[in-house]
Amino acid sequence: VQLQASGGGSVQPGESLTLSCVVSGSIVRANDMGWYRRFPGKVRELVASITRDGTTNYSSSAKGRATISRNNDLNTVHLQMNSLKPEDTAVYYCNGNLVTDYSGRQIIYWGQGTLVTVSS
């Protein structure tokens, strides 16, 4: 089981970008999923999260500029970011709390990270 993130790249300030993450491999269920980011030399911080029933949570820096969504049938999670700023430049990681067998135990998985660069 893996999380595969995509969609990073270089954009100019004010532009938008959508990050996508898909669960590959066989799972029973994806519970909470989310996006985190890491600035150089810093620990990962939450950008946004979404429960299986669609309840969302955003960091203060992302609120109003980001939208997280998911598709439970496809086991995907997306992060649309608008009005990007240079200070949004970071490596973005998707995260999933996945149930991989019928014991019900959930395991936290991380995607490989995708770089977002915002620069003029």
DSSP file (Angstrom, degrees, kcal/mol; ACC not computed):
  #  RESIDUE AA STRUCTURE BP1 BP2  ACC     N-H-->O    O-->H-N    N-H-->O    O-->H-N    TCO  KAPPA ALPHA  PHI   PSI    X-CA   Y-CA   Z-CA
    1    1 A V              0   0    0      0, 0.0     2,-0.3     0, 0.0    24,-0.2   0.000 360.0 360.0 360.0 131.6    0.0    0.0    0.0
    2    2 A Q  E     -A   24   0A   0     22,-2.3    22,-3.0   107,-0.1     2,-0.5  -0.965 360.0-133.5-140.9 157.0    1.3    3.4   -1.0
    3    3 A L  E     -A   23   0A   0    107,-0.5     2,-0.6    -2,-0.3   109,-0.5  -0.968  23.0-162.1-108.6 128.1    0.2    7.0   -1.3
    4    4 A Q  E     -A   22   0A   0     18,-2.5    18,-1.9    -2,-0.5     2,-0.3  -0.937   5.2-164.0-118.1 114.8    1.3    8.6   -4.5
    5    5 A A  E     +A   21   0A   0     -2,-0.6     2,-0.3    16,-0.2    16,-0.2  -0.675  14.7 162.9 -97.7 149.4    1.2   12.4   -4.7
    6    6 A S  E     +A   20   0A   0     14,-2.6    14,-2.7    -2,-0.3   108,-0.1  -0.959  37.0  73.2-152.8 168.3    1.3   14.5   -7.8
    7    7 A G        +     0   0    0     -2,-0.3    11,-0.2     1,-0.3    14,-0.1   0.332  57.6 133.7 107.5  -6.9    0.6   18.0   -9.0
    8    8 A G        +     0   0    0     12,-0.1     2,-0.3    84,-0.1    -1,-0.3  -0.202  22.9 119.0 -69.6 168.9    3.5   20.0   -7.6
    9    9 A G  E     -d  116   0B   0    106,-0.9   108,-2.8   105,-0.1     2,-0.5  -0.985  60.7 -53.2 164.6-167.3    5.4   22.4   -9.7
   10   10 A S  E     +d  117   0B   0     -2,-0.3     2,-0.3   106,-0.2   108,-0.2  -0.887  51.7 164.9-106.3 129.1    6.4   26.0  -10.1
   11   11 A V  E     -d  118   0B   0    106,-2.8   108,-2.5    -2,-0.5     3,-0.1  -0.887  33.9-110.1-134.8 166.7    3.8   28.8  -10.2
   12   12 A Q    >   -     0   0    0     -2,-0.3     3,-2.2   106,-0.2    72,-0.2  -0.627  50.9 -79.2 -94.1 157.3    3.8   32.5   -9.9
   13   13 A P  T 3  S+     0   0    0      0, 0.0    72,-0.2     0, 0.0    -1,-0.1  -0.265 118.6  26.1 -54.3 137.9    2.3   34.4   -7.0
   14   14 A G  T 3  S+     0   0    0     70,-3.1    69,-0.7     1,-0.3    71,-0.1   0.214  97.3 115.9  92.2 -14.9   -1.4   34.6   -7.2
   15   15 A E    <   -     0   0    0     -3,-2.2    69,-2.3    69,-0.2    -1,-0.3  -0.255  59.4-121.9 -82.6 174.2   -1.8   31.5   -9.3
   16   16 A S        -     0   0    0     66,-0.2     2,-0.3    67,-0.2    66,-0.2  -0.779  22.0-175.3-117.0 159.6   -3.5   28.2   -8.3
   17   17 A L  E     - B   0  81A   0     64,-2.3    64,-3.3    -2,-0.3     2,-0.5  -0.986  13.0-149.1-152.2 143.9   -2.4   24.7   -8.1
   18   18 A T  E     - B   0  80A   0     -2,-0.3     2,-0.4    62,-0.2    62,-0.2  -0.975  10.2-160.4-120.0 125.0   -4.1   21.4   -7.4
   19   19 A L  E     - B   0  79A   0     60,-2.9    60,-2.6    -2,-0.5     2,-0.3  -0.797   9.6-163.9 -98.7 143.1   -2.3   18.5   -5.7
   20   20 A S  E     -AB   6  78A   0    -14,-2.7   -14,-2.6    -2,-0.4     2,-0.4  -0.937   8.4-172.7-128.2 151.1   -3.6   15.0   -5.9
   21   21 A C  E     -AB   5  77A   0     56,-1.7    56,-2.2    -2,-0.3     2,-0.4  -0.991   3.7-169.2-144.5 133.2   -2.9   11.8   -4.0
   22   22 A V  E     -AB   4  76A   0    -18,-1.9   -18,-2.5    -2,-0.4     2,-0.6  -0.964  21.3-129.4-125.9 141.3   -4.1    8.3   -4.7
   23   23 A V  E     -A    3   0A   0     52,-2.3     2,-0.4    -2,-0.4   -20,-0.2  -0.777  25.8-163.6 -85.5 122.4   -3.9    5.2   -2.6
   24   24 A S  E     +A    2   0A   0    -22,-3.0   -22,-2.3    -2,-0.6     2,-0.1  -0.880  50.5  36.2-108.2 144.3   -2.4    2.3   -4.5
   25   25 A G  S    S-     0   0    0     -2,-0.4     2,-0.5   -24,-0.2    -2,-0.0  -0.377  99.7 -49.7 103.1 171.7   -2.8   -1.2   -3.3
   26   26 A S        +     0   0    0     -2,-0.1     2,-0.3    74,-0.0    -2,-0.1  -0.697  60.2 164.3 -89.9 125.6   -5.6   -3.0   -1.5
   27   27 A I        -     0   0    0     -2,-0.5    73,-0.3     1,-0.1     3,-0.1  -0.910  38.0-141.6-131.7 162.9   -7.2   -1.4    1.5
   28   28 A V  S    S-     0   0    0     71,-3.1     2,-0.3     1,-0.3    72,-0.2   0.853  82.4 -17.3 -86.2 -42.6  -10.4   -1.9    3.4
   29   29 A R  E     -E   99   0B   0     70,-1.8    70,-3.3    72,-0.1     2,-0.6  -0.973  50.7-134.5-164.8 145.1  -11.0    1.8    4.1
   30   30 A A  E     -E   98   0B   0     -2,-0.3    68,-0.2    68,-0.2     3,-0.1  -0.936  28.4-179.6-103.6 118.5   -9.4    5.2    4.1
   31   31 A N  E     +     0   0B   0     66,-3.1    -1,-0.1    -2,-0.6    67,-0.1   0.426  57.0   0.5 -86.5-130.9  -10.3    7.2    7.2
   32   32 A D  E    S-     0   0B   0     64,-0.1    65,-2.7    19,-0.1     2,-0.3  -0.291  70.1-175.6 -59.4 139.5   -9.0   10.7    7.8
   33   33 A M  E     +EF  96  50B   0     17,-2.5    17,-3.0    63,-0.2     2,-0.3  -0.927   8.6 157.5-131.9 160.2   -6.7   12.0    5.0
   34   34 A G  E     -EF  95  49B   0     61,-2.5    61,-2.5    -2,-0.3     2,-0.4  -0.975  35.1-110.5-166.5 177.7   -4.8   15.2    4.7
   35   35 A W  E     +EF  94  48B   0     13,-3.0    12,-3.0    -2,-0.3    13,-1.7  -0.990  28.1 179.1-126.7 135.3   -2.1   17.3    3.3
   36   36 A Y  E     -EF  93  46B   0     57,-3.1    57,-3.0    -2,-0.4     2,-0.3  -0.827  10.1-153.8-124.3 165.3    1.0   18.5    5.2
   37   37 A R  E     -EF  92  45B   0      8,-2.5     8,-3.0    -2,-0.3     2,-0.4  -0.979   2.0-152.2-140.2 156.9    3.9   20.6    4.2
   38   38 A R  E     -E   91   0B   0     53,-2.3    53,-2.0    -2,-0.3     6,-0.2  -0.985   4.9-154.7-133.7 125.0    7.5   21.0    5.3
   39   39 A F    >   -     0   0    0      4,-0.5     3,-2.4    -2,-0.4    51,-0.1  -0.618  49.0 -75.8 -86.5 154.2    9.6   24.1    5.0
   40   40 A P  T 3  S+     0   0    0      0, 0.0    -1,-0.1     0, 0.0     3,-0.1  -0.265 119.5   5.7 -52.2 127.0   13.4   23.6    4.9
   41   41 A G  T 3  S+     0   0    0      1,-0.3     2,-0.3    -3,-0.1    -3,-0.0   0.517 113.5 101.7  78.8   4.5   14.7   22.8    8.3
   42   42 A K  S <  S-     0   0    0     -3,-2.4    -1,-0.3     1,-0.0     2,-0.2  -0.736  73.8-105.8-117.4 165.6   11.2   22.6    9.8
   43   43 A V        -     0   0    0     -2,-0.3    -4,-0.5     1,-0.1    -6,-0.1  -0.483  50.4 -84.3 -83.2 161.0    8.9   19.8   10.8
   44   44 A R        -     0   0    0     -6,-0.2     2,-0.4    -2,-0.2    -6,-0.2  -0.377  47.2-161.8 -65.0 142.7    5.9   19.0    8.8
   45   45 A E  E     -F   37   0B   0     -8,-3.0    -8,-2.5    -3,-0.1     2,-0.1  -0.952  23.6-101.3-127.7 149.2    2.8   21.1    9.5
   46   46 A L  E     +F   36   0B   0     -2,-0.4   -10,-0.3   -10,-0.2     3,-0.1  -0.431  33.1 173.3 -67.8 135.6   -0.8   20.4    8.7
   47   47 A V  E     -     0   0B   0    -12,-3.0    12,-2.5     1,-0.4     2,-0.3   0.756  68.1 -26.4-100.8 -52.7   -2.3   22.3    5.7
   48   48 A A  E     -FG  35  58B   0    -13,-1.7   -13,-3.0    10,-0.2    -1,-0.4  -0.985  54.8-164.1-160.4 152.6   -5.7   20.6    5.6
   49   49 A S  E     -FG  34  57B   0      8,-2.5     8,-2.1    -2,-0.3     2,-0.4  -0.951   2.8-162.3-138.9 161.0   -7.4   17.4    6.6
   50   50 A I  E     -FG  33  56B   0    -17,-3.0   -17,-2.5    -2,-0.3     6,-0.2  -0.986  13.3-137.5-147.4 132.3  -10.7   15.7    5.7
   51   51 A T    >   -     0   0    0      4,-2.6     3,-1.6    -2,-0.4   -19,-0.1  -0.291  37.4 -99.3 -80.0 172.2  -12.6   12.9    7.4
   52   52 A R  T 3  S+     0   0    0      1,-0.3    20,-0.1     2,-0.1    -1,-0.1   0.844 124.9  51.7 -63.4 -32.1  -14.3   10.1    5.5
   53   53 A D  T 3  S-     0   0    0      2,-0.1    -1,-0.3     1,-0.0   -22,-0.0   0.396 125.8 -99.4 -88.6   6.3  -17.6   11.8    5.8
   54   54 A G    <   +     0   0    0     -3,-1.6     2,-0.4     1,-0.3    -2,-0.1   0.519  68.5 150.3  97.2   5.3  -16.2   15.1    4.4
   55   55 A T        -     0   0    0      1,-0.0    -4,-2.6    -5,-0.0    -1,-0.3  -0.592  32.3-154.7 -72.5 129.1  -15.6   17.2    7.5
   56   56 A T  E     -G   50   0B   0     -2,-0.4     2,-0.3    -6,-0.2    -6,-0.2  -0.699  18.1-169.3-110.6 157.4  -12.7   19.5    6.8
   57   57 A N  E     -G   49   0B   0     -8,-2.1    -8,-2.5    -2,-0.3     2,-0.3  -0.990   9.8-169.0-143.3 134.5  -10.1   21.2    8.9
   58   58 A Y  E     -G   48   0B   0     -2,-0.3   -10,-0.2   -10,-0.2     2,-0.1  -0.921  23.9-116.7-126.0 149.1   -7.7   23.9    7.6
   59   59 A S     >  -     0   0    0    -12,-2.5     4,-2.1    -2,-0.3     3,-0.5  -0.383  38.7-107.5 -71.1 162.7   -4.6   25.6    9.1
   60   60 A S  T  4 S+     0   0    0      1,-0.2    -1,-0.1     2,-0.2   -13,-0.1   0.847 120.6  52.2 -63.7 -32.4   -5.0   29.3    9.6
   61   61 A S  T  4 S+     0   0    0      1,-0.2    -1,-0.2     3,-0.0   -14,-0.1   0.768 115.0  41.3 -75.5 -24.0   -2.7   30.0    6.7
   62   62 A A  T >> S+     0   0    0     -3,-0.5     3,-2.4   -15,-0.2     4,-1.8   0.714  85.4 111.8 -93.8 -23.7   -4.7   27.8    4.3
   63   63 A K  T 3< S+     0   0    0     -4,-2.1     4,-0.1     1,-0.3   -15,-0.0  -0.281  89.2  11.2 -58.9 128.9   -8.2   28.8    5.4
   64   64 A G  T 34 S+     0   0    0      2,-0.4    -1,-0.3     1,-0.1    -2,-0.1   0.212 127.7  58.9  89.8 -15.5   -9.9   30.7    2.7
   65   65 A R  T <4 S+     0   0    0     -3,-2.4    17,-3.3     1,-0.1     2,-0.3   0.539  98.8  56.0-118.7 -13.4   -7.2   29.8    0.1
   66   66 A A  E  <  -C   81   0A   0     -4,-1.8    -2,-0.4    15,-0.2     2,-0.4  -0.907  54.7-165.1-125.5 150.0   -7.3   26.0    0.0
   67   67 A T  E     -C   80   0A   0     13,-2.5    13,-2.9    -2,-0.3     2,-0.4  -0.980   7.7-161.7-133.6 122.5   -9.9   23.4   -0.6
   68   68 A I  E     +C   79   0A   0     -2,-0.4     2,-0.3    11,-0.2    11,-0.2  -0.841  18.0 166.4-102.0 140.5   -9.4   19.8    0.3
   69   69 A S  E     -C   78   0A   0      9,-2.1     9,-3.0    -2,-0.4     2,-0.3  -0.944  12.9-163.1-145.8 165.2  -11.7   17.1   -1.2
   70   70 A R  E     -C   77   0A   0     -2,-0.3     2,-0.5     7,-0.3     7,-0.2  -0.978  17.7-143.7-149.1 160.4  -11.7   13.4   -1.5
   71   71 A N  E  >> -C   76   0A   0      5,-2.2     5,-1.8    -2,-0.3     4,-1.2  -0.948  10.5-167.2-126.9 109.5  -13.3   10.6   -3.4
   72   72 A N  T  45S+     0   0    0     -2,-0.5   -42,-0.1     1,-0.2    -1,-0.1   0.791  87.5  54.3 -70.1 -27.3  -13.9    7.5   -1.2
   73   73 A D  T  45S+     0   0    0      1,-0.2    -1,-0.2     2,-0.1    -2,-0.0   0.879 118.6  33.9 -72.8 -36.5  -14.6    5.2   -4.2
   74   74 A L  T  45S-     0   0    0      2,-0.1   -51,-0.3    -3,-0.1    -2,-0.2   0.496 104.0-128.4 -95.5  -5.3  -11.3    6.1   -5.9
   75   75 A N  T  <5 +     0   0    0     -4,-1.2   -52,-2.3     1,-0.2     2,-0.3   0.942  61.0 138.5  54.5  50.9   -9.3    6.5   -2.6
   76   76 A T  E   < -BC  22  71A   0     -5,-1.8    -5,-2.2   -54,-0.2     2,-0.4  -0.892  37.9-164.8-123.3 155.3   -8.1    9.9   -3.7
   77   77 A V  E     -BC  21  70A   0    -56,-2.2   -56,-1.7    -2,-0.3     2,-0.3  -0.996  10.0-165.7-138.3 140.5   -7.6   13.2   -1.9
   78   78 A H  E     -BC  20  69A   0     -9,-3.0    -9,-2.1    -2,-0.4     2,-0.4  -0.908  11.0-159.3-128.0 151.3   -7.0   16.6   -3.5
   79   79 A L  E     -BC  19  68A   0    -60,-2.6   -60,-2.9    -2,-0.3     2,-0.6  -0.937   7.0-166.2-132.6 111.0   -5.8   19.9   -2.4
   80   80 A Q  E     -BC  18  67A   0    -13,-2.9   -13,-2.5    -2,-0.4     2,-0.5  -0.852   9.2-168.2 -95.0 127.1   -6.7   23.0   -4.4
   81   81 A M  E     -BC  17  66A   0    -64,-3.3   -64,-2.3    -2,-0.6     3,-0.2  -0.966   4.0-172.7-120.5 127.9   -4.7   26.0   -3.5
   82   82 A N        +     0   0    0    -17,-3.3   -66,-0.2    -2,-0.5   -67,-0.2  -0.699  62.4  22.5-113.1 164.7   -5.5   29.5   -4.7
   83   83 A S  S    S-     0   0    0    -69,-0.7    -1,-0.2    -2,-0.2   -67,-0.2   0.896  83.4-158.3  47.6  49.9   -3.8   32.8   -4.4
   84   84 A L        -     0   0    0    -69,-2.3   -70,-3.1    -3,-0.2   -69,-0.2  -0.266   7.0-158.2 -64.9 145.0   -0.4   31.2   -3.8
   85   85 A K    >   -     0   0    0    -72,-0.2     3,-2.4    -3,-0.1     4,-0.3  -0.824  31.6-109.8-119.5 157.6    2.3   33.2   -2.1
   86   86 A P  G >  S+     0   0    0      0, 0.0     3,-1.8     0, 0.0    32,-0.3   0.847 118.2  63.4 -55.0 -32.6    6.0   32.7   -2.0
   87   87 A E  G 3  S+     0   0    0      1,-0.3    -3,-0.0    -3,-0.0     0, 0.0   0.531  88.8  69.3 -73.7  -3.0    5.7   31.6    1.6
   88   88 A D  G <  S+     0   0    0     -3,-2.4    -1,-0.3    30,-0.1     2,-0.3   0.514  70.1 120.9 -85.1  -6.6    3.7   28.6    0.4
   89   89 A T    <   +     0   0    0     -3,-1.8     2,-0.3    -4,-0.3    28,-0.2  -0.419  41.2 109.3 -61.4 121.2    6.9   27.2   -1.1
   90   90 A A  E    S- H   0 116B   0     26,-1.7    26,-2.8    -2,-0.3     2,-0.6  -0.968  74.5 -81.4-173.9 172.1    7.4   23.9    0.5
   91   91 A V  E     -EH  38 115B   0    -53,-2.0   -53,-2.3    -2,-0.3     2,-0.4  -0.876  46.6-149.0 -92.1 127.5    7.3   20.1    0.0
   92   92 A Y  E     -EH  37 114B   0     22,-3.0    22,-2.4    -2,-0.6     2,-0.4  -0.830  12.2-167.2-104.5 134.9    3.8   18.9    0.3
   93   93 A Y  E     -E   36   0B   0    -57,-3.0   -57,-3.1    -2,-0.4     2,-0.3  -0.958  12.7-141.6-122.4 134.8    2.9   15.5    1.6
   94   94 A C  E     -E   35   0B   0     -2,-0.4    17,-2.7   -59,-0.2     2,-0.4  -0.670  20.1-163.1 -90.5 156.7   -0.4   13.6    1.6
   95   95 A N  E     -EI  34 110B   0    -61,-2.5   -61,-2.5    -2,-0.3     2,-0.4  -0.991   7.9-174.3-141.2 140.4   -1.3   11.5    4.5
   96   96 A G  E     -EI  33 109B   0     13,-2.4    13,-3.0    -2,-0.4     2,-0.9  -0.994  23.5-146.6-143.0 136.5   -3.8    8.8    5.0
   97   97 A N  E     - I   0 108B   0    -65,-2.7   -66,-3.1    -2,-0.4     2,-0.4  -0.867  39.8-172.8 -96.8 102.0   -5.1    6.8    8.0
   98   98 A L  E     -EI  30 107B   0      9,-2.9     9,-2.9    -2,-0.9     2,-0.7  -0.787  29.6-149.5-111.2 138.5   -5.7    3.6    6.2
   99   99 A V  E     +EI  29 106B   0    -70,-3.3   -71,-3.1    -2,-0.4   -70,-1.8  -0.922  20.8 175.6 -99.6 115.5   -7.4    0.3    7.3
  100  100 A T        +     0   0    0      5,-0.7     2,-0.3    -2,-0.7    -1,-0.1   0.548  60.0  23.1-104.9  -8.8   -5.6   -2.4    5.3
  101  101 A D  S >  S-     0   0    0      4,-0.4     3,-1.4   -72,-0.1   -73,-0.1  -0.917  88.1 -94.2-147.8 177.2   -7.2   -5.5    6.8
  102  102 A Y  T 3  S+     0   0    0     -2,-0.3    -3,-0.0     1,-0.3     0, 0.0   0.289 102.5  87.5 -85.2  12.7  -10.3   -6.6    8.6
  103  103 A S  T 3  S-     0   0    0      2,-0.1    -1,-0.3     1,-0.0     3,-0.1   0.699  96.2-129.4 -73.3 -19.2   -8.8   -6.3   12.1
  104  104 A G    <   +     0   0    0     -3,-1.4     2,-0.2     1,-0.3    -2,-0.1   0.360  59.1 142.6  87.6  -6.9   -9.9   -2.6   11.9
  105  105 A R        -     0   0    0      1,-0.0    -5,-0.7    -6,-0.0    -4,-0.4  -0.473  40.3-146.0 -70.8 134.7   -6.5   -1.3   12.8
  106  106 A Q  E     -I   99   0B   0     -2,-0.2     2,-0.4    -7,-0.2    -7,-0.2  -0.820  10.0-161.8-106.2 146.5   -5.6    1.8   11.0
  107  107 A I  E     -I   98   0B   0     -9,-2.9    -9,-2.9    -2,-0.4     2,-0.5  -0.957  20.2-123.0-124.7 140.1   -2.0    2.7    9.9
  108  108 A I  E     -I   97   0B   0     -2,-0.4     2,-0.3   -11,-0.2   -11,-0.2  -0.737  30.7-172.1 -87.1 125.0   -0.8    6.1    9.0
  109  109 A Y  E     -I   96   0B   0    -13,-3.0   -13,-2.4    -2,-0.5     2,-0.4  -0.869   7.0-155.0-114.8 151.0    0.7    6.3    5.5
  110  110 A W  E     -I   95   0B   0     -2,-0.3  -107,-0.5   -15,-0.2   -15,-0.2  -0.965  12.8-130.2-124.4 141.2    2.6    9.2    3.9
  111  111 A G        -     0   0    0    -17,-2.7  -107,-0.2    -2,-0.4     3,-0.1  -0.231  35.5-100.8 -75.4 177.3    3.1   10.0    0.3
  112  112 A Q        -     0   0    0   -109,-0.5   -19,-0.1     1,-0.1  -108,-0.1   0.559  61.1-107.5 -82.8  -8.9    6.5   10.8   -1.1
  113  113 A G        -     0   0    0      1,-0.1     2,-0.4   -19,-0.1   -20,-0.2   0.280  24.0-139.2  92.1 137.9    6.2   14.5   -1.1
  114  114 A T  E     - H   0  92B   0    -22,-2.4   -22,-3.0  -108,-0.1     2,-0.4  -0.998  19.4-124.3-136.0 132.2    5.8   16.9   -4.0
  115  115 A L  E     - H   0  91B   0     -2,-0.4  -106,-0.9   -24,-0.2     2,-0.5  -0.582  20.1-168.7 -83.6 129.8    7.5   20.3   -4.3
  116  116 A V  E     -dH   9  90B   0    -26,-2.8   -26,-1.7    -2,-0.4     2,-0.5  -0.980   5.5-172.3-114.5 123.4    5.5   23.4   -4.7
  117  117 A T  E     -d   10   0B   0   -108,-2.8  -106,-2.8    -2,-0.5     2,-0.6  -0.972   6.0-169.5-119.9 124.0    7.5   26.5   -5.6
  118  118 A V  E     +d   11   0B   0     -2,-0.5     2,-0.3   -32,-0.3  -106,-0.2  -0.940  30.5 135.9-114.9 112.0    5.9   29.9   -5.7
  119  119 A S              0   0    0   -108,-2.5    -2,-0.1    -2,-0.6   -34,-0.0  -0.996 360.0 360.0-157.0 146.0    8.1   32.5   -7.3
  120  120 A S              0   0    0     -2,-0.3  -108,-0.1  -108,-0.2    -1,-0.1   0.433 360.0 360.0 -92.9 360.0    8.0   35.4   -9.7
